[in-house]
Amino acid sequence: MNTLEVIHDVPVLLCSAEGAPVRGEADALDLIGEAWYQGAQWVVVPAGRFDDAFFRLRTRVAGDIVQKLVNYRMGMVVLGDVSRHTEASEALRDFVRECNRGSQTWFLPDLDALRARLAG
């Protein structure tokens, strides 16, 4: 069950670890729709919910999902350990680093890191 939580005055949709895999744009649209319905500005998805193709940049799945969220002005957090994927791909390491420098998509290890980022 996904839940809405307000963190430092920012409404965040926390997606449960159990749930349908996030495989592409259609799944991203489902998350965006639920987030809008609940009034969230950010969607937080456990890393384990993403299909492995998300972490292989050549598939373009990550880019398509991130772009969809950008188009709808919705932030996204990939929450949890992605080191298995970043250790296998320099391109993914660079992508994660660049995302974390920005203000739209973050790869964070846990909710405490999210709270710290949203605190400003």
C-alpha positions as CSV (number, residue, x, y, z in Angstrom):
1,M,0.0,0.0,0.0
2,N,1.4,3.4,-1.0
3,T,1.1,6.1,1.5
4,L,1.3,9.9,1.5
5,E,3.7,11.5,3.9
6,V,4.6,15.2,4.3
7,I,8.3,15.7,4.8
8,H,9.4,19.3,5.6
9,D,6.2,20.6,4.1
10,V,6.6,18.5,0.9
11,P,4.0,15.9,0.1
12,V,5.6,12.6,-0.8
13,L,4.0,9.4,-2.1
14,L,5.9,6.5,-0.5
15,C,5.5,3.5,-2.7
16,S,5.5,0.1,-0.9
17,A,8.2,-2.4,-1.5
18,E,5.5,-4.9,-2.5
19,G,3.8,-4.0,-5.7
20,A,3.9,-4.2,-9.5
21,P,7.4,-3.8,-11.0
22,V,8.1,-0.4,-12.6
23,R,9.0,-1.4,-16.2
24,G,8.4,1.6,-18.3
25,E,6.4,4.8,-19.1
26,A,3.0,3.2,-18.5
27,D,4.0,2.2,-15.0
28,A,5.5,5.7,-14.5
29,L,2.1,7.2,-15.6
30,D,0.3,5.0,-13.0
31,L,2.6,6.4,-10.3
32,I,2.2,10.0,-11.5
33,G,-1.6,9.5,-11.5
34,E,-1.7,8.2,-8.0
35,A,0.7,10.9,-6.8
36,W,-1.4,13.7,-8.3
37,Y,-4.6,12.1,-6.8
38,Q,-3.0,12.2,-3.4
39,G,-1.5,15.7,-3.9
40,A,2.2,14.5,-3.8
41,Q,5.0,16.4,-5.4
42,W,7.5,13.5,-5.2
43,V,7.2,9.8,-5.8
44,V,9.5,7.5,-3.8
45,V,10.0,4.1,-5.3
46,P,12.0,1.3,-3.7
47,A,14.9,0.3,-6.0
48,G,13.7,-3.3,-5.9
49,R,10.5,-2.3,-7.7
50,F,12.4,-1.3,-10.8
51,D,12.9,-3.8,-13.6
52,D,16.6,-4.6,-14.2
53,A,16.2,-2.8,-17.6
54,F,15.9,0.5,-15.7
55,F,19.5,0.1,-14.6
56,R,20.8,-0.7,-18.1
57,L,20.9,2.8,-19.6
58,R,21.1,1.5,-23.2
59,T,17.6,0.2,-22.9
60,R,16.4,3.8,-22.4
61,V,13.9,2.7,-19.7
62,A,15.4,5.0,-17.1
63,G,15.5,8.0,-19.4
64,D,11.9,7.4,-20.5
65,I,10.7,7.1,-16.9
66,V,12.6,10.2,-15.7
67,Q,11.5,12.2,-18.7
68,K,7.9,11.3,-18.1
69,L,8.1,12.5,-14.5
70,V,9.9,15.7,-15.6
71,N,7.1,16.4,-18.1
72,Y,4.6,16.2,-15.2
73,R,6.8,18.2,-12.9
74,M,7.0,15.4,-10.4
75,G,10.1,14.5,-8.5
76,M,11.2,10.9,-8.2
77,V,13.4,9.1,-5.7
78,V,14.9,5.7,-6.3
79,L,15.2,4.5,-2.7
80,G,17.6,1.9,-1.6
81,D,20.9,0.3,-2.5
82,V,21.7,0.4,-6.2
83,S,25.4,-0.4,-5.8
84,R,25.0,-3.8,-7.6
85,H,24.0,-1.9,-10.7
86,T,26.4,1.0,-10.4
87,E,29.4,-1.3,-9.8
88,A,28.6,-3.0,-13.1
89,S,28.2,0.2,-15.1
90,E,30.3,3.4,-15.3
91,A,27.5,5.1,-17.3
92,L,25.0,4.3,-14.6
93,R,27.3,5.6,-11.9
94,D,27.6,8.9,-13.9
95,F,23.8,9.0,-14.4
96,V,23.2,8.5,-10.7
97,R,25.7,11.2,-9.8
98,E,24.2,13.7,-12.2
99,C,20.7,13.0,-11.0
100,N,21.7,13.5,-7.4
101,R,23.2,16.9,-8.3
102,G,19.8,18.0,-9.7
103,S,16.5,18.7,-8.2
104,Q,14.2,16.3,-10.0
105,T,15.5,12.7,-9.6
106,W,17.5,11.4,-6.8
107,F,19.0,8.0,-5.9
108,L,19.0,7.8,-2.1
109,P,19.9,5.0,0.3
110,D,17.1,5.6,2.8
111,L,14.3,7.8,4.1
112,D,16.7,9.7,6.4
113,A,18.7,10.8,3.3
114,L,15.4,12.0,1.7
115,R,14.5,13.9,4.8
116,A,17.9,15.6,4.8
117,R,17.6,16.5,1.1
118,L,14.1,17.9,1.5
119,A,15.2,19.9,4.5
120,G,17.1,22.1,2.2
